[in-house]
C-alpha cells in the first residue's frame, strides 16, 4: 500500500481555517446542554447593515471543505454563519435522534445563541433537507427570510429508492458510497457527484486514503444512520409547504438526486418557488460552476431576482 508522508487533507483544512479567519470569521463552540455540542464559523463582529446568511453543508466533508472556496465571495456582503452539522467537523451528540429535524433544531439553537434574529438559508444536498426543515419551523426568535435549496431531494419518497429513481436501489449500498471507507468507494462517490469525474481518476490511492482517514472514519455508523433516517417512511404528503420565497438550484446531470426531484419540489411549492437548472453540471455544481452558482445566489439574496441571462 502506498503511504503519503504528510496529510494533504489536514493541510487543506489548515488553509481553509486560515482563509475563514482572514475573512473575519471565528470558530465557535455552542454547548446545547443536552449532550449536543455544535461547532460553527460565525462573524467576529456582526455588521448591522448586512443581511445574515446561513450556509448548511451536505454529506461527504465538513463545512470548511464544502464552503471553503465560496465564503470569500459572500463574506463581504453578508454576516455569514457556517455550522458543522451533527457528526461532521466539530459537532456531535450523545442523543439518539438522527432525523433532519433534529439537525435543524440544533442549528436553529446555534442561531439563537448567536443572537441572529433574521436569516436567509442556503442548503447543499443533505443541508437542503435541514434548511427546509428550519424554514418549516415556526419560531419567534429566528425568522427565516429566504431559502435556497441546492440539489436536495426534499420531495423524495421512500418508494423512489426501490422504484429505481436513483442509480443505487439499496440503502446500505448508498451509505457505503456516501460514507466511503475505501479509495474505490470514494472514486465511485466522485463519479456520481461530478459531471466530469475524469478529473479525479489520476488521484493516487494514498491521497484518497488520507482524505478518508481525515473526513470519513469518525462517526461512520452515525452517518449511515443519518442516511437511513432521511429515507425511512418518507412521503411527499407529509412534507409541509414552506411559506418563504424559495430558490431551487439543480445540476442538469445530477446523479445523486436526479433533476426530477427538483421539478417535484417546484410543483410542491408552486408559485412560491423558482427552479434554476445549471447546464453541464452534476450534483457538485457549486464546484463545477462556482461563478455561475455565486452569481445566481447573489442576485436572488441581495437583488431579489435572478440574473437576466438565465
C-alpha positions in Angstrom: 0.0 0.0 0.0 1.2 3.5 -0.8 1.6 5.9 2.0 1.9 9.7 1.9 4.4 11.4 4.2 2.1 14.3 5.0 -1.6 14.8 5.2 -2.9 16.7 2.1 -6.3 16.8 3.7 -5.1 18.3 7.0 -3.0 20.8 5.1 -6.1 21.9 3.1 -8.1 22.1 6.3 -5.5 24.5 7.8 -5.6 26.6 4.6 -9.4 26.9 4.8 -9.3 27.7 8.5 -6.7 30.4 7.8 -8.9 31.8 5.0 -12.1 31.8 7.1 -10.2 33.7 9.9 -8.8 36.2 7.4 -12.4 36.8 6.1 -13.5 37.9 9.6 -15.0 34.6 10.8 -14.2 32.9 14.1 -14.6 29.3 15.2 -17.3 29.0 17.9 -18.5 26.1 20.1 -22.1 26.1 21.4 -22.9 23.5 24.1 -26.7 22.9 23.8 -26.6 21.3 27.3 -28.5 18.2 26.1 -25.5 16.1 25.1 -25.0 18.0 21.9 -22.1 20.3 21.0 -22.2 22.4 17.9 -19.3 24.0 16.0 -20.0 27.0 13.8 -18.0 29.6 12.0 -19.5 33.0 12.9 -18.6 36.7 12.3 -16.1 38.1 14.7 -18.1 41.3 14.6 -21.6 41.4 13.1 -22.3 44.4 10.7 -25.9 45.6 11.4 -26.3 46.9 7.8 -25.5 43.4 6.3 -28.1 40.7 6.0 -27.4 37.4 7.7 -26.7 34.2 5.7 -26.5 30.7 6.9 -24.6 28.1 4.8 -25.5 24.5 5.5 -23.2 21.8 4.1 -24.1 18.4 2.7 -22.6 14.9 3.2 -19.1 13.9 2.5 -17.0 16.6 4.2 -17.1 19.2 6.9 -18.4 22.8 6.5 -14.9 24.1 5.8 -14.4 21.9 2.7 -17.8 22.4 1.2 -17.9 26.2 1.6 -14.1 26.9 1.6 -13.8 28.5 -1.8 -17.3 30.1 -1.7 -17.1 32.1 1.6 -14.7 34.7 0.2 -17.4 35.7 -2.3 -20.2 36.1 0.3 -18.3 37.3 3.5 -18.0 40.9 2.2 -21.8 41.0 1.5 -23.4 39.1 4.4 -22.9 38.2 8.1 -22.0 34.6 7.3 -22.6 31.6 9.6 -21.2 28.2 8.6 -22.1 25.4 11.1 -20.9 21.8 11.1 -23.9 19.6 11.2 -24.1 16.9 14.0 -21.4 14.2 13.3 -19.4 16.4 10.9 -16.4 18.5 11.7 -16.6 19.6 15.3 -20.3 18.9 16.1 -21.5 15.8 17.8 -24.3 14.4 20.1 -24.9 11.6 22.6 -28.6 11.8 21.8 -30.2 9.1 19.7 -32.1 11.3 17.2 -30.9 11.0 13.6 -33.6 12.8 11.6 -33.1 16.1 9.7 -35.5 17.8 12.1 -33.0 17.2 14.9 -30.2 18.7 12.8 -32.5 21.7 12.1 -33.3 22.1 15.7 -29.6 22.1 16.7 -28.6 24.7 14.0 -31.6 26.9 15.0 -30.4 26.8 18.6 -26.9 27.9 17.4 -28.5 30.9 15.6 -30.4 31.8 18.8 -27.2 31.5 20.8 -25.5 33.9 18.3 -28.4 36.4 18.6 -29.4 36.0 15.0 -33.0 37.3 14.5 -33.4 37.1 10.8 -31.5 34.9 8.3 -31.6 33.5 4.8 -30.6 29.9 4.3 -28.6 28.1 1.7 -28.6 24.3 2.0 -26.4 21.9 -0.2 -27.7 18.4 -0.7 -28.3 16.9 2.8 -28.0 20.5 4.1 -31.0 21.4 1.9 -33.2 18.9 3.9 -32.0 20.7 7.1 -32.6 24.2 5.6 -36.1 23.2 4.5 -36.9 21.8 8.0 -35.6 25.1 9.6 -37.8 27.1 7.3 -40.9 25.0 8.3 -40.3 25.7 12.0 -42.5 28.5 13.4 -40.0 30.4 15.6 -40.5 33.9 17.0 -36.8 34.1 18.0 -35.3 33.4 14.5 -37.2 34.4 11.3 -36.1 32.6 8.2 -36.5 35.1 5.3 -35.5 33.3 2.1 -34.5 29.7 1.3 -32.1 28.3 -1.3 -32.3 24.5 -1.8 -29.4 23.1 -3.8 -29.6 19.7 -5.4 -31.5 18.3 -2.4 -34.1 15.6 -2.7 -36.5 17.1 -0.1 -39.5 15.8 -2.0 -38.2 12.2 -2.5 -40.2 9.3 -1.1 -39.1 6.0 0.4 -40.5 4.2 -2.6 -38.3 6.1 -5.0 -35.3 4.1 -3.8 -36.9 0.8 -4.6 -38.6 2.0 -7.8 -35.2 2.9 -9.4 -35.2 6.7 -9.4 -31.7 6.6 -8.1 -28.7 4.8 -9.6 -28.4 2.7 -6.4 -31.5 0.8 -5.2 -30.1 -0.5 -1.9 -29.8 1.9 1.1 -26.8 0.1 2.6 -25.0 0.3 -0.8 -25.9 4.1 -0.9 -24.5 4.6 2.6 -21.3 2.8 1.6 -20.8 5.3 -1.2 -21.8 8.4 0.7 -19.6 7.4 3.7 -16.7 5.9 1.7 -14.2 3.7 3.6 -12.0 2.7 0.6 -10.4 4.6 -2.3 -12.7 2.7 -4.8 -15.8 3.8 -2.9 -14.6 7.4 -2.8 -13.9 7.3 -6.6 -17.5 5.9 -7.0 -18.8 8.8 -5.0 -16.9 11.4 -7.1 -18.2 9.6 -10.2 -21.8 10.3 -9.1 -21.1 13.8 -7.8 -19.4 15.3 -10.8 -20.4 15.8 -14.4 -16.8 15.2 -15.5 -15.3 12.9 -12.8 -12.4 12.1 -15.0 -10.6 15.0 -13.3 -10.2 12.7 -10.2 -9.1 9.4 -11.9 -5.4 10.4 -11.6 -5.5 10.8 -7.8 -3.3 8.2 -6.1 -4.7 5.9 -3.5 -2.6 7.5 -0.8 -4.4 10.9 -1.3 -7.8 9.2 -1.3 -6.9 7.2 1.8 -5.7 10.3 3.6 -9.0 12.0 2.8 -10.9 9.0 4.1 -8.9 8.9 7.3 -9.4 12.6 8.0 -13.1 13.0 6.8 -14.9 9.7 6.8 -13.7 7.4 9.6 -15.1 9.3 12.5 -18.8 8.7 13.3 -19.1 6.3 10.3 -22.0 4.4 11.8 -23.9 7.5 12.9 -23.6 9.0 9.4 -25.0 5.8 7.9 -27.9 6.2 10.4 -28.5 9.8 9.2 -28.9 8.5 5.6 -31.4 5.8 6.6 -33.4 8.2 8.8 -33.7 10.6 5.8 -35.4 7.9 3.7 -37.4 5.9 6.2 -41.2 6.3 5.8 -40.7 9.4 3.7 -43.8 10.5 1.8 -44.5 13.6 -0.2 -47.9 14.1 1.5 -46.1 14.5 4.9 -43.8 17.3 3.7 -45.0 20.7 4.7 -45.1 23.6 2.2 -42.8 26.3 3.4 -44.1 29.9 3.0 -40.8 31.7 2.4 -39.7 32.6 -1.1 -37.6 29.6 -2.2 -35.0 29.2 -4.9 -34.3 25.7 -6.1 -30.9 25.2 -7.9 -30.0 21.9 -9.6 -27.3 20.5 -11.8 -28.7 19.3 -15.1 -26.9 15.9 -14.8 -27.3 15.3 -11.1 -26.9 11.6 -10.4 -27.2 11.8 -6.6 -30.6 13.5 -6.6 -32.0 13.4 -10.2 -33.4 16.6 -11.6 -36.9 15.1 -11.5 -36.8 15.8 -7.7 -36.1 19.5 -8.4 -39.2 19.7 -10.6 -41.2 17.8 -8.0 -40.2 20.3 -5.3 -41.1 23.2 -7.6 -44.6 21.6 -8.1 -44.9 21.1 -4.4 -44.2 24.7 -3.6 -46.0 26.2 -6.6 -45.6 30.0 -7.3 -43.6 30.5 -4.2 -40.5 28.8 -5.7 -38.3 29.2 -8.7 -36.2 26.4 -10.2 -32.8 27.2 -11.9 -31.0 24.3 -13.7 -27.3 24.7 -14.2 -26.3 23.2 -17.5 -23.4 20.8 -18.0 -23.1 20.2 -14.2 -23.7 17.4 -11.8 -24.5 17.2 -8.1 -21.4 19.2 -7.3 -22.4 22.2 -9.4 -21.1 24.5 -6.6 -17.6 23.3 -7.5 -18.0 22.7 -11.3 -19.8 26.0 -12.0 -18.7 28.1 -9.0 -19.0 31.6 -10.5 -22.4 30.8 -12.0 -23.6 29.5 -8.7 -22.4 32.6 -6.8 -24.0 35.0 -9.4 -27.4 33.2 -9.1 -27.2 33.4 -5.3 -26.1 37.0 -5.1 -28.9 38.1 -7.5 -31.5 36.2 -5.5 -30.5 37.0 -2.0 -29.4 40.7 -2.5 -31.4 41.9 -5.5 -34.4 39.6 -5.0 -34.2 38.5 -8.7 -32.3 36.1 -10.9 -29.6 37.0 -13.4 -31.1 38.2 -16.6 -29.1 35.9 -18.8 -30.6 32.7 -17.2 
